[in-house]
Amino acid sequence: MGFLDRVKNFLGQNNSKVATNTTNPAPQSNIINGLKEGLPIASVKVNLSKEEATKQLVNLKKTAEKVILSKGIGGQKARVVLVIDISGSMSGTFARGEVQRASERLLALAMNFDDNGAADVFAFDAKSYDIGEISQDNFYEFVEREILANFHLGGSTLYAPPMKSVVALSKVPGDPVYCLFITDGDAYDANDTVKIVKDVSHLPIYWQFVGIGKASFALLKQLGGITGRTVNNTGFFHLDDLDSVEDEVLYNRMLADFPRWLREAKNKGVY
């Protein structure tokens, strides 16, 4: 069964884990509607073979390491977390394979930072969903298997629920947390989001927000100016889409502010 056929079969279900023996056919998905309305099938990139994808991941790890060293943080340990928006407007981004490729790029970072070479993954719409870990052992078709096969792309965009999940993760003793938070929409819970950013600034979490698409991202652009924090614990940049920049450029943007946070957080006893 091809990728698009599997897409048709898995979406349109409730946002909960789907029983493996379900026999009810899923309704036509948001992704397929999106393809019909403006995303030609030819634009959905074909997956590499597992062997090819593994070789590419190794090369990504080397590129990430190069950037890490250039930032002066070689040898730094961190727990890496990916938070990914699964609201309905993300359908095209998933269909084009951009989320899978973004997951692989983040995993390459985790393979340098994290002792177990893996990254924790959360998905969100109006709720937060713990997807588990992505690692070199399970990264191949991870998004299709662990997210798209189990969750419907829909609902509103609330940042606070997944942020609370990451906060809970950070309270487990260990290395500081680097969280890459990818969304294509403004938050419906701006006040709650700002409160969390301020309230957890004493915790060892750095939030790197990435906005994709044409939303205004007014809140994310303002987070850097929030006062009353132990340490400025947020960064933000915007991309037209996740594939619009080369790997080295992306890693430079992902790590642009992280070394500053590490220094300040260390000096103030955050970790």
JOKACOR-V644954 format. One record per residue. N is the residue number from 0. RES is the residue in three letters. PSI is psi in degrees with one decimal (NA if undefined). NEAR is the number of other ideal C-beta (glycine too) atoms within 10 Angstrom. Layout:
n=N res=RES psi=PSI near=NEAR
n=N res=RES psi=PSI near=NEAR
//
This chain:
n=0 res=MET psi=129.9 near=7
n=1 res=GLY psi=170.6 near=9
n=2 res=PHE psi=-47.4 near=16
n=3 res=LEU psi=-33.9 near=15
n=4 res=ASP psi=-39.8 near=9
n=5 res=ARG psi=-37.1 near=15
n=6 res=VAL psi=-43.3 near=23
n=7 res=LYS psi=-31.3 near=18
n=8 res=ASN psi=-25.3 near=16
n=9 res=PHE psi=-21.8 near=21
n=10 res=LEU psi=171.4 near=23
n=11 res=GLY psi=9.4 near=18
n=12 res=GLN psi=168.4 near=19
n=13 res=ASN psi=154.8 near=9
n=14 res=ASN psi=71.8 near=18
n=15 res=SER psi=163.2 near=11
n=16 res=LYS psi=136.7 near=11
n=17 res=VAL psi=132.6 near=16
n=18 res=ALA psi=141.4 near=8
n=19 res=THR psi=-17.9 near=6
n=20 res=ASN psi=17.9 near=5
n=21 res=THR psi=139.2 near=11
n=22 res=THR psi=-5.2 near=5
n=23 res=ASN psi=126.6 near=8
n=24 res=PRO psi=137.8 near=9
n=25 res=ALA psi=144.5 near=15
n=26 res=PRO psi=165.6 near=12
n=27 res=GLN psi=133.5 near=12
n=28 res=SER psi=163.0 near=25
n=29 res=ASN psi=-36.0 near=22
n=30 res=ILE psi=-47.2 near=26
n=31 res=ILE psi=-39.5 near=19
n=32 res=ASN psi=-42.6 near=15
n=33 res=GLY psi=-39.8 near=20
n=34 res=LEU psi=-40.8 near=20
n=35 res=LYS psi=-33.8 near=11
n=36 res=GLU psi=-11.9 near=9
n=37 res=GLY psi=1.3 near=9
n=38 res=LEU psi=91.6 near=18
n=39 res=PRO psi=148.0 near=8
n=40 res=ILE psi=-33.1 near=10
n=41 res=ALA psi=-21.2 near=7
n=42 res=SER psi=-11.4 near=12
n=43 res=VAL psi=109.9 near=19
n=44 res=LYS psi=139.1 near=14
n=45 res=VAL psi=137.4 near=9
n=46 res=ASN psi=146.5 near=15
n=47 res=LEU psi=161.8 near=16
n=48 res=SER psi=162.3 near=10
n=49 res=LYS psi=-40.2 near=11
n=50 res=GLU psi=-44.7 near=9
n=51 res=GLU psi=-41.6 near=11
n=52 res=ALA psi=-37.0 near=17
n=53 res=THR psi=-42.2 near=14
n=54 res=LYS psi=-40.6 near=12
n=55 res=GLN psi=-39.2 near=15
n=56 res=LEU psi=-40.8 near=19
n=57 res=VAL psi=-41.2 near=12
n=58 res=ASN psi=-37.7 near=12
n=59 res=LEU psi=-40.7 near=21
n=60 res=LYS psi=-40.6 near=18
n=61 res=LYS psi=-40.3 near=13
n=62 res=THR psi=-44.1 near=17
n=63 res=ALA psi=-41.8 near=25
n=64 res=GLU psi=-40.9 near=17
n=65 res=LYS psi=-45.0 near=15
n=66 res=VAL psi=-41.6 near=21
n=67 res=ILE psi=-45.4 near=20
n=68 res=LEU psi=-38.3 near=12
n=69 res=SER psi=-24.2 near=13
n=70 res=LYS psi=-3.0 near=17
n=71 res=GLY psi=23.1 near=10
n=72 res=ILE psi=29.2 near=18
n=73 res=GLY psi=137.9 near=10
n=74 res=GLY psi=-8.8 near=8
n=75 res=GLN psi=136.4 near=16
n=76 res=LYS psi=141.4 near=12
n=77 res=ALA psi=148.1 near=23
n=78 res=ARG psi=124.5 near=24
n=79 res=VAL psi=133.7 near=25
n=80 res=VAL psi=137.0 near=25
n=81 res=LEU psi=127.5 near=24
n=82 res=VAL psi=123.5 near=26
n=83 res=ILE psi=131.5 near=25
n=84 res=ASP psi=126.9 near=26
n=85 res=ILE psi=27.2 near=27
n=86 res=SER psi=164.5 near=21
n=87 res=GLY psi=-32.0 near=19
n=88 res=SER psi=-11.2 near=19
n=89 res=MET psi=0.7 near=27
n=90 res=SER psi=-48.4 near=23
n=91 res=GLY psi=-38.2 near=22
n=92 res=THR psi=-40.3 near=25
n=93 res=PHE psi=-43.6 near=25
n=94 res=ALA psi=-35.7 near=25
n=95 res=ARG psi=-4.7 near=20
n=96 res=GLY psi=7.1 near=20
n=97 res=GLU psi=-35.5 near=21
n=98 res=VAL psi=-39.8 near=25
n=99 res=GLN psi=-46.6 near=23
n=100 res=ARG psi=-36.6 near=20
n=101 res=ALA psi=-38.0 near=23
n=102 res=SER psi=-40.2 near=24
n=103 res=GLU psi=-38.4 near=21
n=104 res=ARG psi=-39.8 near=21
n=105 res=LEU psi=-39.2 near=25
n=106 res=LEU psi=-40.2 near=27
n=107 res=ALA psi=-34.9 near=26
n=108 res=LEU psi=-44.2 near=26
n=109 res=ALA psi=-33.3 near=27
n=110 res=MET psi=-19.9 near=23
n=111 res=ASN psi=-36.6 near=23
n=112 res=PHE psi=-39.0 near=22
n=113 res=ASP psi=136.9 near=22
n=114 res=ASP psi=-35.8 near=11
n=115 res=ASN psi=6.8 near=10
n=116 res=GLY psi=30.2 near=17
n=117 res=ALA psi=166.2 near=20
n=118 res=ALA psi=141.0 near=25
n=119 res=ASP psi=142.6 near=21
n=120 res=VAL psi=130.7 near=23
n=121 res=PHE psi=144.0 near=22
n=122 res=ALA psi=156.9 near=25
n=123 res=PHE psi=152.2 near=24
n=124 res=ASP psi=-102.4 near=23
n=125 res=ALA psi=-7.8 near=15
n=126 res=LYS psi=173.1 near=15
n=127 res=SER psi=140.4 near=19
n=128 res=TYR psi=125.9 near=21
n=129 res=ASP psi=110.1 near=13
n=130 res=ILE psi=-26.5 near=20
n=131 res=GLY psi=-160.9 near=13
n=132 res=GLU psi=144.0 near=20
n=133 res=ILE psi=133.4 near=22
n=134 res=SER psi=177.3 near=16
n=135 res=GLN psi=-24.6 near=17
n=136 res=ASP psi=-29.5 near=9
n=137 res=ASN psi=9.1 near=14
n=138 res=PHE psi=-27.2 near=22
n=139 res=TYR psi=121.9 near=19
n=140 res=GLU psi=29.8 near=16
n=141 res=PHE psi=-47.0 near=21
n=142 res=VAL psi=-44.3 near=23
n=143 res=GLU psi=-42.8 near=18
n=144 res=ARG psi=-42.3 near=14
n=145 res=GLU psi=-25.2 near=18
n=146 res=ILE psi=-61.5 near=21
n=147 res=LEU psi=-32.5 near=25
n=148 res=ALA psi=-13.8 near=18
n=149 res=ASN psi=-12.7 near=16
n=150 res=PHE psi=143.5 near=22
n=151 res=HIS psi=135.0 near=21
n=152 res=LEU psi=105.6 near=27
n=153 res=GLY psi=-176.0 near=19
n=154 res=GLY psi=177.3 near=16
n=155 res=SER psi=179.7 near=13
n=156 res=THR psi=102.2 near=21
n=157 res=LEU psi=121.1 near=19
n=158 res=TYR psi=-32.2 near=28
n=159 res=ALA psi=-43.8 near=20
n=160 res=PRO psi=-50.2 near=17
n=161 res=PRO psi=-31.0 near=24
n=162 res=MET psi=-39.1 near=26
n=163 res=LYS psi=-34.8 near=14
n=164 res=SER psi=-41.3 near=19
n=165 res=VAL psi=-38.5 near=22
n=166 res=VAL psi=-44.5 near=16
n=167 res=ALA psi=-39.0 near=11
n=168 res=LEU psi=-38.7 near=17
n=169 res=SER psi=-19.0 near=20
n=170 res=LYS psi=-8.4 near=12
n=171 res=VAL psi=123.9 near=8
n=172 res=PRO psi=138.6 near=6
n=173 res=GLY psi=-156.0 near=15
n=174 res=ASP psi=159.1 near=16
n=175 res=PRO psi=157.6 near=21
n=176 res=VAL psi=129.0 near=22
n=177 res=TYR psi=117.2 near=27
n=178 res=CYS psi=119.2 near=26
n=179 res=LEU psi=116.9 near=23
n=180 res=PHE psi=107.9 near=24
n=181 res=ILE psi=126.9 near=22
n=182 res=THR psi=155.0 near=25
n=183 res=ASP psi=13.3 near=21
n=184 res=GLY psi=155.5 near=21
n=185 res=ASP psi=150.2 near=15
n=186 res=ALA psi=140.5 near=21
n=187 res=TYR psi=-7.8 near=14
n=188 res=ASP psi=53.6 near=18
n=189 res=ALA psi=-44.2 near=15
n=190 res=ASN psi=-43.2 near=10
n=191 res=ASP psi=-38.9 near=16
n=192 res=THR psi=-47.1 near=20
n=193 res=VAL psi=-40.5 near=17
n=194 res=LYS psi=-43.3 near=13
n=195 res=ILE psi=-45.3 near=19
n=196 res=VAL psi=-43.6 near=21
n=197 res=LYS psi=-45.5 near=16
n=198 res=ASP psi=-27.5 near=12
n=199 res=VAL psi=13.2 near=20
n=200 res=SER psi=-14.7 near=20
n=201 res=HIS psi=-4.9 near=15
n=202 res=LEU psi=155.9 near=18
n=203 res=PRO psi=65.1 near=23
n=204 res=ILE psi=128.1 near=27
n=205 res=TYR psi=125.2 near=22
n=206 res=TRP psi=112.0 near=26
n=207 res=GLN psi=102.7 near=23
n=208 res=PHE psi=139.4 near=23
n=209 res=VAL psi=118.4 near=24
n=210 res=GLY psi=132.5 near=22
n=211 res=ILE psi=144.8 near=23
n=212 res=GLY psi=-153.4 near=17
n=213 res=LYS psi=9.4 near=11
n=214 res=ALA psi=162.2 near=16
n=215 res=SER psi=-29.8 near=11
n=216 res=PHE psi=40.2 near=22
n=217 res=ALA psi=-43.7 near=10
n=218 res=LEU psi=-48.8 near=19
n=219 res=LEU psi=-33.4 near=25
n=220 res=LYS psi=-22.9 near=13
n=221 res=GLN psi=-12.3 near=13
n=222 res=LEU psi=-35.7 near=20
n=223 res=GLY psi=-22.0 near=13
n=224 res=GLY psi=3.5 near=8
n=225 res=ILE psi=130.7 near=14
n=226 res=THR psi=173.1 near=6
n=227 res=GLY psi=21.8 near=8
n=228 res=ARG psi=148.6 near=15
n=229 res=THR psi=-46.2 near=15
n=230 res=VAL psi=143.5 near=20
n=231 res=ASN psi=111.6 near=19
n=232 res=ASN psi=19.7 near=26
n=233 res=THR psi=151.9 near=23
n=234 res=GLY psi=159.1 near=23
n=235 res=PHE psi=139.4 near=18
n=236 res=PHE psi=160.8 near=16
n=237 res=HIS psi=140.5 near=16
n=238 res=LEU psi=147.3 near=18
n=239 res=ASP psi=-41.2 near=10
n=240 res=ASP psi=166.6 near=14
n=241 res=LEU psi=-19.1 near=22
n=242 res=ASP psi=8.5 near=17
n=243 res=SER psi=-4.6 near=11
n=244 res=VAL psi=151.0 near=15
n=245 res=GLU psi=159.3 near=10
n=246 res=ASP psi=-48.7 near=19
n=247 res=GLU psi=-39.6 near=13
n=248 res=VAL psi=-43.2 near=11
n=249 res=LEU psi=-44.7 near=24
n=250 res=TYR psi=-36.7 near=25
n=251 res=ASN psi=-38.9 near=15
n=252 res=ARG psi=-39.1 near=17
n=253 res=MET psi=-30.7 near=20
n=254 res=LEU psi=13.6 near=19
n=255 res=ALA psi=-40.9 near=14
n=256 res=ASP psi=-11.1 near=18
n=257 res=PHE psi=-42.7 near=20
n=258 res=PRO psi=-38.0 near=14
n=259 res=ARG psi=-45.8 near=14
n=260 res=TRP psi=-42.6 near=22
n=261 res=LEU psi=-45.4 near=22
n=262 res=ARG psi=-50.7 near=13
n=263 res=GLU psi=-40.1 near=14
n=264 res=ALA psi=-40.0 near=22
n=265 res=LYS psi=-44.9 near=13
n=266 res=ASN psi=-29.2 near=9
n=267 res=LYS psi=10.8 near=12
n=268 res=GLY psi=21.2 near=8
n=269 res=VAL psi=-34.1 near=19
n=270 res=TYR psi=NA near=15
//
